[in-house]
Amino acid sequence: MNVLQQSLLEARQQLAHLALGAPVPVLLPPDLARRQDQLVAAFNATAARAEVALATRYQQVLRGREAALSGSE
């Protein structure tokens, strides 16, 4: 394995650690550290949107059930 292949393998392993949220065993170069911050921010924003969507849907289901129950009385 040449130096380039080894470097690519190490970079893939580091990115896999980042994707799993595991601590990376080596200090990241600045460009990868920035990318990690961007990925974490994007993940957090997506999680927040999903949480809002889920809460909204839950409220819709509850209102629908309440309406169905009050209509059947």
Summary of the structure (lengths in Angstrom):
residues: 73
radius of gyration: 22.3
end to end distance: 74.9
largest distance: 76.2
contacts: 138
relative contact order: 0.06
helix: 82%
strand: 0%
